[in-house]
Amino acid sequence: MIRVKICGNTSEEQVRLCAEAGADCVGFVVEYPVDVPWNLSRERAHELLRLVPPMVARAVVTGGDPDRVVALARQLSPHLIQLHTDNTLSETATIVRKLASLGIGLIRALRIDVATQKACGEISDPVKAALGIQDTGVAGVLVDARTDRMPAGTGLSVDWQIASEIRQALSTPMMLAGGLTPENVRNAVERVLPFAVDVITGVETSRTVKSPERVREFVRQARASFI
């Protein structure tokens, strides 16, 4: 069954909504190094992480300096850290190793520039970049869209053909993000066959405001092909 992560949660009500809707993973953006609407302090994130019920994974989305990422993970103790900046492969491998000692997995974002369809970071070819990330020992690779204005949460889709090629090349789990909505997620799942899908803006009525109806419908549509 497809796994579903609902990200960018900023309130107690949103945590409950995601869990009740059947999300497998509830995500929080914490001290992200670029100003984004969903950013939380680690103190606020700690309060919300405690509300995620058992059997639902807790993910912290952050980025930047490896030592700061590991320190954040040590303080918050999520199940997963999602590294959503273009750290070098060497830095990524270091973070993987240090998080493993804490029992925390690392999901590394592979951001695709929507204008050029090139991967951001050391390797511009998306498939080769994904394989390079895989070799660092990450728990999974998340393919997402990036623009000059927004590092994530763009509301724009990556090229699903490219995403499919990445998924086929990888042996580690591949997650799909970028422009997913209740209206298109079923089609995306059927075309790309990812391990999981990840959404922020596609279930919002405005920045940081989640629609209960859209959250529930996103989960339902993501899993519709497997019912």
C-alpha positions as CSV (number, residue, x, y, z in Angstrom):
1,M,0.0,0.0,0.0
2,I,1.2,3.5,-0.8
3,R,2.4,5.4,2.3
4,V,1.2,9.0,2.8
5,K,3.0,11.8,4.6
6,I,1.2,15.1,5.4
7,C,3.8,17.8,6.0
8,G,4.0,21.3,7.2
9,N,1.9,20.9,10.3
10,T,1.8,23.8,12.6
11,S,-1.0,23.2,15.2
12,E,-2.5,20.6,17.5
13,E,-5.6,20.4,15.3
14,Q,-3.6,19.6,12.2
15,V,-1.7,16.8,14.0
16,R,-5.0,15.2,15.0
17,L,-6.5,15.7,11.5
18,C,-3.6,14.0,9.8
19,A,-3.7,11.0,12.2
20,E,-7.5,10.7,12.0
21,A,-7.3,10.8,8.2
22,G,-5.0,7.9,8.1
23,A,-1.6,9.5,7.3
24,D,1.3,7.1,7.8
25,C,3.6,10.0,8.7
26,V,3.1,13.5,10.1
27,G,5.8,16.0,9.1
28,F,7.0,19.2,10.8
29,V,9.3,21.8,9.2
30,V,11.7,22.8,12.0
31,E,14.4,25.6,11.9
32,Y,14.7,25.3,8.1
33,P,17.5,27.6,7.0
34,V,15.3,29.4,4.5
35,D,12.2,31.4,5.5
36,V,9.2,29.3,4.7
37,P,5.6,29.6,6.1
38,W,5.6,26.3,8.0
39,N,8.8,26.9,10.0
40,L,8.7,26.0,13.7
41,S,11.1,26.5,16.5
42,R,12.4,23.3,18.0
43,E,10.5,24.2,21.2
44,R,7.2,24.4,19.4
45,A,8.0,21.3,17.3
46,H,8.7,19.3,20.5
47,E,5.2,20.1,21.8
48,L,3.5,19.0,18.5
49,L,5.7,15.9,18.1
50,R,4.4,14.6,21.4
51,L,0.9,14.6,20.1
52,V,1.5,12.2,17.2
53,P,-0.1,9.0,18.2
54,P,1.7,5.6,18.4
55,M,2.0,3.7,15.1
56,V,2.2,7.0,13.1
57,A,5.7,8.1,12.1
58,R,7.1,11.5,13.1
59,A,9.3,13.4,10.6
60,V,11.3,16.5,11.0
61,V,12.1,18.5,7.8
62,T,15.2,20.6,8.1
63,G,18.5,21.3,6.5
64,G,21.8,23.1,6.5
65,D,24.8,22.4,8.7
66,P,25.2,18.7,9.5
67,D,26.1,19.3,13.2
68,R,23.0,21.4,13.7
69,V,20.8,18.8,11.9
70,V,22.1,16.0,14.2
71,A,21.7,18.2,17.3
72,L,18.1,18.9,16.3
73,A,17.5,15.2,15.8
74,R,19.0,14.4,19.1
75,Q,16.8,16.9,20.9
76,L,13.5,16.0,19.2
77,S,13.9,12.3,18.6
78,P,11.7,11.9,15.5
79,H,11.5,8.6,13.6
80,L,12.9,10.4,10.5
81,I,14.8,13.4,9.6
82,Q,14.1,14.8,6.1
83,L,17.1,16.7,4.8
84,H,15.7,19.2,2.4
85,T,18.8,21.2,1.4
86,D,21.4,20.4,-1.2
87,N,24.1,19.1,1.2
88,T,27.0,17.4,-0.4
89,L,27.0,13.6,-0.7
90,S,29.8,13.5,1.9
91,E,27.8,15.6,4.3
92,T,24.8,13.5,3.7
93,A,26.7,10.3,4.5
94,T,28.0,11.8,7.7
95,I,24.5,12.7,8.8
96,V,23.3,9.2,7.9
97,R,26.0,7.7,10.1
98,K,25.4,10.0,13.1
99,L,21.6,9.6,13.0
100,A,21.9,5.8,12.8
101,S,23.6,5.9,16.2
102,L,20.4,7.6,17.5
103,G,18.1,5.1,15.8
104,I,16.8,7.8,13.4
105,G,16.6,7.3,9.6
106,L,17.4,10.0,7.0
107,I,15.3,10.8,4.1
108,R,17.2,13.0,1.6
109,A,15.4,15.3,-0.7
110,L,16.4,15.4,-4.4
111,R,15.2,18.7,-5.6
112,I,14.5,19.1,-9.3
113,D,14.5,22.6,-10.8
114,V,11.1,23.0,-12.5
115,A,12.6,25.4,-15.1
116,T,15.5,23.2,-16.2
117,Q,14.5,19.7,-15.0
118,K,18.0,19.4,-13.6
119,A,18.8,18.1,-10.1
120,C,20.1,20.7,-7.6
121,G,23.4,19.9,-6.0
122,E,26.6,18.3,-7.1
123,I,25.1,16.1,-9.9
124,S,22.7,17.7,-12.3
125,D,21.4,14.5,-14.0
126,P,18.4,13.5,-11.8
127,V,18.9,9.7,-12.1
128,K,22.7,9.9,-11.4
129,A,22.0,12.3,-8.5
130,A,19.5,9.9,-7.0
131,L,21.9,7.0,-7.2
132,G,24.6,9.2,-5.6
133,I,22.3,9.9,-2.7
134,Q,21.3,6.3,-2.4
135,D,24.9,5.4,-2.0
136,T,25.2,7.5,1.1
137,G,23.0,5.0,3.0
138,V,19.9,7.0,3.3
139,A,16.6,5.4,4.2
140,G,14.9,6.9,1.2
141,V,15.1,9.5,-1.5
142,L,12.3,12.1,-1.8
143,V,11.9,13.7,-5.2
144,D,10.5,17.3,-5.0
145,A,10.2,20.4,-7.1
146,R,12.2,23.6,-6.6
147,T,11.9,27.1,-8.0
148,D,14.0,30.2,-7.5
149,R,11.4,31.5,-5.1
150,M,10.5,28.4,-3.1
151,P,12.9,25.7,-1.9
152,A,9.9,23.4,-1.3
153,G,6.2,23.7,-1.0
154,T,6.1,25.1,-4.5
155,G,2.8,23.7,-5.5
156,L,4.4,22.7,-8.8
157,S,4.9,19.1,-10.0
158,V,8.1,17.5,-11.0
159,D,8.2,15.7,-14.4
160,W,6.6,12.4,-13.6
161,Q,8.5,10.6,-16.3
162,I,11.7,11.7,-14.7
163,A,10.4,10.7,-11.3
164,S,9.5,7.3,-12.7
165,E,13.0,6.8,-14.2
166,I,14.4,7.7,-10.8
167,R,12.1,5.2,-9.0
168,Q,13.1,2.4,-11.4
169,A,16.8,3.1,-10.9
170,L,16.7,3.0,-7.1
171,S,16.7,0.0,-4.8
172,T,16.0,2.2,-1.8
173,P,12.4,3.6,-1.2
174,M,11.5,6.6,-3.4
175,M,9.0,9.2,-2.2
176,L,7.2,11.6,-4.5
177,A,6.4,15.2,-3.7
178,G,5.8,18.4,-5.6
179,G,2.4,19.7,-6.7
180,L,0.5,16.7,-5.5
181,T,-3.2,17.3,-4.8
182,P,-6.3,15.2,-4.1
183,E,-7.1,15.7,-7.8
184,N,-3.9,14.3,-9.3
185,V,-2.3,12.1,-6.6
186,R,-4.0,8.9,-7.9
187,N,-2.7,9.5,-11.4
188,A,0.8,10.3,-10.0
189,V,0.8,7.1,-8.0
190,E,-0.2,5.0,-11.0
191,R,2.4,6.5,-13.3
192,V,5.4,6.7,-10.9
193,L,4.7,3.9,-8.4
194,P,6.5,5.6,-5.5
195,F,6.9,4.1,-2.1
196,A,5.2,7.1,-0.6
197,V,3.7,10.5,-1.5
198,D,4.3,13.7,0.4
199,V,2.1,16.8,0.4
200,I,1.9,20.3,1.9
201,T,0.2,23.0,-0.3
202,G,-2.1,20.5,-2.1
203,V,-4.2,20.1,1.0
204,E,-4.2,23.8,2.1
205,T,-6.8,26.5,1.6
206,S,-4.1,29.1,2.3
207,R,-0.5,29.1,3.6
208,T,-0.4,26.9,6.7
209,V,-4.2,26.4,6.8
210,K,-5.1,22.8,6.0
211,S,-8.5,21.7,4.7
212,P,-9.9,18.7,6.6
213,E,-11.8,17.6,3.4
214,R,-8.7,17.9,1.2
215,V,-6.5,16.0,3.7
216,R,-9.0,13.1,3.9
217,E,-9.5,13.1,0.1
218,F,-5.8,13.1,-0.5
219,V,-5.2,10.1,1.6
220,R,-8.2,8.3,0.0
221,Q,-7.1,9.1,-3.5
222,A,-3.5,8.2,-2.9
223,R,-4.6,4.7,-1.9
224,A,-7.5,4.3,-4.4
225,S,-5.5,2.2,-6.8
226,F,-4.7,-0.3,-4.1
227,I,-8.2,-0.9,-2.8
